[in-house]
Amino acid sequence: MTTRTGWPPRGHTPRPYDVATLARALGLDPADTAGIARRVGVGRRWVRRYRLVGLTARQADQWATRAGLWPEHVWPHWEPPDLDLDVA
């Protein structure tokens, strides 16, 4: 019997913000894992993983701003994450 250990997990719904769009906005080839990782400040393993499953709104914001871009300019449909701030 073989155990499936790869990404994405079964039943996973793709996240709305893809790494390829960010790569193109940076002027990089979407297959350039090392280049994307350098510009965003993450490891190559993270780029490979999120290339498969996509980014959440919070991750999209972090990755775009780390690369010096506004997330709205990378993904026009980007919506700010709900911050759940308790303001009294």
C-alpha positions as CSV (number, residue, x, y, z in Angstrom):
1,M,0.0,0.0,0.0
2,T,1.3,3.4,-1.0
3,T,0.8,6.5,1.2
4,R,0.2,9.8,-0.6
5,T,2.3,12.5,1.0
6,G,2.3,15.2,-1.7
7,W,0.8,18.6,-2.0
8,P,-1.9,19.7,-2.5
9,P,-3.8,17.5,-0.1
10,R,-6.9,15.7,-1.4
11,G,-10.0,17.9,-1.4
12,H,-8.0,21.1,-1.3
13,T,-9.7,24.2,-2.7
14,P,-7.1,26.3,-4.5
15,R,-6.4,29.7,-2.9
16,P,-7.2,32.8,-5.0
17,Y,-3.7,34.3,-5.2
18,D,-1.2,32.5,-7.3
19,V,2.6,32.8,-7.2
20,A,2.9,32.9,-11.0
21,T,1.1,36.2,-11.2
22,L,3.4,37.6,-8.6
23,A,6.5,36.3,-10.5
24,R,5.3,38.0,-13.7
25,A,4.7,41.3,-11.8
26,L,8.3,41.1,-10.7
27,G,9.5,40.5,-14.2
28,L,10.5,36.9,-13.4
29,D,9.8,33.6,-15.1
30,P,7.1,31.8,-13.0
31,A,9.3,28.7,-13.1
32,D,12.3,30.6,-11.5
33,T,11.9,29.2,-7.9
34,A,15.2,30.6,-6.7
35,G,14.5,34.1,-8.1
36,I,11.1,34.3,-6.6
37,A,12.4,33.1,-3.2
38,R,15.1,35.8,-3.2
39,R,12.8,38.6,-4.1
40,V,10.1,37.6,-1.5
41,G,12.6,36.6,1.2
42,V,11.4,33.0,1.7
43,G,12.9,29.6,1.0
44,R,12.6,27.8,-2.3
45,R,10.6,25.1,-0.6
46,W,7.9,27.7,0.3
47,V,7.7,28.9,-3.3
48,R,7.3,25.4,-4.6
49,R,4.6,24.6,-2.0
50,Y,2.6,27.8,-2.5
51,R,2.9,27.5,-6.3
52,L,0.7,24.4,-5.9
53,V,-1.8,25.6,-3.4
54,G,-1.9,29.3,-3.9
55,L,-1.6,32.1,-1.3
56,T,-4.2,33.3,1.3
57,A,-5.0,37.1,1.3
58,R,-2.6,37.6,4.2
59,Q,0.2,35.7,2.5
60,A,-0.4,37.5,-0.8
61,D,-0.1,40.9,1.1
62,Q,3.1,39.8,2.8
63,W,4.8,38.4,-0.3
64,A,3.9,41.4,-2.5
65,T,5.0,44.0,0.1
66,R,8.2,42.1,0.7
67,A,8.9,42.3,-3.0
68,G,8.1,46.1,-2.9
69,L,4.7,45.9,-4.6
70,W,1.1,46.6,-3.6
71,P,-1.0,43.4,-3.6
72,E,-3.8,45.3,-5.5
73,H,-1.3,45.9,-8.3
74,V,-0.4,42.2,-8.6
75,W,-3.8,40.7,-8.1
76,P,-6.6,43.2,-9.1
77,H,-9.2,41.1,-7.2
78,W,-7.2,41.2,-4.0
79,E,-9.3,41.8,-0.9
80,P,-7.6,42.8,2.4
81,P,-7.7,40.0,5.0
82,D,-10.1,40.4,7.9
83,L,-7.9,41.6,10.8
84,D,-10.4,40.9,13.6
85,L,-9.3,43.9,15.6
86,D,-11.1,44.4,18.9
87,V,-11.4,48.1,19.2
88,A,-13.3,49.3,22.3
